[in-house]
Amino acid sequence: MKDQITEMGSAALTRRSLLQGVGCVLAAAALPGSRAVAAEAEGPATAPAADSSLINKLSAYMSEAGDRELPAEAAEKTKHHILDTLAAMVSGAELAPAIVAIKYARAHPGEKAATIVGSDLLCGTAEAALVNGMLAHSDETDDSHPPSHIHPGCGIVPAALAAGEQFGNSGPRFLRAVALGYDIGTRFTMALGAFPFQLQYHHSTHSIGNNFGAGAAAGCAARLNAQQMRWMIDYSAQQAGGSAGWMRDLEHVSKALVFGGRPARNGVTSALMIELGATGVDDILSGADNFFISKTPKADPSRLLEKLGERYEVTRTAIKKWTVGSPIQAPLDAIAIIRKRHPFEAQDVQKVVVRVATGEAKTVNDREIPDISMQHMVAVMLLDQTVSFKAAHDKPRMKDPELLRQRAKVQLVADPELDRFSPQRQAIVEVTLTDGTLLTERVAAVRGTAENPMTRDEVVAKCRDLMAPFLGAEKCDRLIATIFDLENVQDIRSMRPLLQRS
C-alpha cells in the first residue's frame, strides 16, 4: 500500500488533470468508433485478465446467451412469464406506484426511445425501464421464484424490453435475454442464501437478485461480449442493495421501486454505459472486498454455475393464479379445493384457521394493503367465492362491515413445522362450520408453481382478464398471439402499438 501511495505521489496527478483526463475519455466515448479508441488508450481494460474460473465461465455464458437457442420447455415458459409481466404492467397502470411513475415519465421524458406500457408515452431507455419496472410490481400480480426469494419478472422483463427497443432486438434475442436474466438473477440470491439470508442480514433479496438479472438481460440485448459482461457483473454488484424494510411500505410505492423499477433502470443504464466503452472491475466475485464478502460469510459462490445451461430458472418460477401476495396463494387454493368438495356459504362458517410458515405469516399478517393481508383476502374469498383483481385492490372495502365480520373469523397461525418445507409455500386451512363440521385441506404445491404449473390456457386467461379492460379485447388478443410467436418478430419495436393505450 505504501508503494502505491508513493507511486501516486510521483505521478503528480492534480485534481484538475485527473478531471480533464476523465472528461477526454467521456467526450471520446460519444464519437463514432469511440469504443475502439477508448479501449486502445486504456490498454489493460481489453486485455484478457487472469481471473477465477467462476467469472470466466459466468461471463462467457452470459455473452453467448443471445445466440443460443433455448430448449422448447424453457422457451415456452419464458413466453408465459413475459406475457404475465406485461399483464402486470398493463393492469397496474392505474395503481398508486404506477401513477407516480407515469408522472415521472411525463416530467422527464428524455429521448423517445422506449415504450411506457399501458400509456401513450415514449421516453428514454433508462426511464422506460424504471417506470415499467414499477408498473410491473404496482401490486402482487407478478411472478415469483421461491428458491431465490425474488420476483424476477418485474425487474428483468422491463430491462430486456427497454434495452431491446434501444438496440432493435429481434423476438428471439428478446426471449433469450429474458431467460438469461432469470438464470443469473436467481442464482445470485441463491448463492447468498435466499430467504434465510434476508432474514439474518435484513437485505432485500428482491432488489439484489433483480439487479443482476436486469443487468444480464440488458447486457444480452446490447450484445455485450464476455469481457464487457464481467464489467456488467461488477456494476450489478455495486448497485445490488436494498433493505427488507420495504415491508413497512403502506402504499407499495417504495416496494415497486425496490423490486422492479430501480433494478431495471440500473441494468439498462449499466448496459448503455458499457456498450459505449465504460470499464470496471474484472472480477468482483473473488479477491479483496469481493461481492460475496460484502454481503455474507455464508455465501456459496459455486451456486452461480450450478446446472447453468441445464436447469433454466424460468421453469422454476411461479405464475400467480391469484393476484395477491405469494404467502396467500396456498390458503386461497385450499379454500377453493374445500369448497369444491363441500360447498358452503360465508354465513355457514364459524371459524377459519390458516397455518403458514413463520416468515410468511409475518409478511401478510393484518397488513394495511388488501392484496397482502391474509385475513382480508380470506374474508373476501369467503364472501365472493373467488378473489378477482378488482377485489384484491379494493382498499375502501377493507372497512365494509360485512367483510369485517368475516375477517373476524380468520385466525392466522405462524407454524414452525411448515418452515422446513421452504422455499415451498405450504399451507394448512381448517374451516369450521356453524354445525360443527371441520373441513381441512393442506396445499403442498400452489397452483402456478413448478410442482403444479398452470397451462398455457390458464396463463392466457389470467392475462386476458388483466389486460382486456385496459387495452381492449382485440388488441389484447393480438398481443398474446405476438408473444407466443416471438420467433417470427423481426424487431420488438413493432410490438409498441400493442403495448400502449391512448
Number of C-alpha atoms within 10 A of each C-alpha: 6 7 8 9 9 10 11 11 11 9 8 9 11 10 9 9 11 11 12 12 12 12 12 12 18 16 11 17 20 12 11 10 12 17 18 14 15 21 16 13 12 13 9 10 19 16 11 9 12 9 14 12 9 15 22 18 14 18 22 16 20 25 23 14 21 26 13 13 13 19 11 9 11 20 22 16 21 28 22 23 26 24 24 29 29 27 29 31 31 28 27 27 26 16 17 17 25 28 18 17 26 26 12 14 20 13 9 12 19 15 12 13 19 24 28 31 30 27 16 13 18 21 21 20 27 29 30 33 36 31 33 38 35 38 39 34 31 33 31 24 29 28 27 26 23 22 19 25 22 27 28 33 36 38 43 38 34 39 42 35 30 31 33 28 23 21 18 18 25 20 23 22 28 29 28 24 36 32 32 32 33 32 26 28 32 30 26 27 30 23 20 25 22 24 23 14 21 18 14 10 12 14 20 26 33 33 31 26 35 37 38 34 36 39 36 37 40 37 34 30 31 24 23 24 17 19 21 26 27 26 23 29 30 23 24 27 22 12 18 23 19 17 16 18 12 18 15 13 13 12 15 22 23 20 24 30 26 28 31 35 36 28 35 40 31 26 34 36 22 25 31 21 13 21 18 20 21 20 21 16 13 23 20 22 21 16 12 9 10 14 21 20 14 10 15 14 9 12 19 15 19 10 16 22 18 12 10 16 15 8 12 22 26 28 22 20 27 24 28 24 22 23 26 25 23 26 24 28 24 25 28 28 22 22 27 18 16 19 16 10 10 9 11 14 12 15 12 14 19 18 18 26 17 27 23 25 24 15 17 21 20 16 18 24 17 16 17 16 20 24 26 24 22 30 26 27 28 26 24 26 20 25 16 13 18 16 21 16 18 10 18 24 19 12 14 8 16 21 9 10 10 13 18 16 12 23 22 14 17 20 17 18 16 17 17 13 11 19 17 9 12 14 15 20 23 23 25 21 24 20 23 18 18 12 9 10 11 14 16 16 17 19 20 17 18 28 19 22 22 17 13 12 20 19 12 14 9 13 20 19 11 20 24 21 17 25 26 17 12 19 22 12 14 10 18 22 17 12 22 21 12 19 19 17 13 19 15 12 18 14 18 22 21 14 17 17 14 18 22 19 17 9
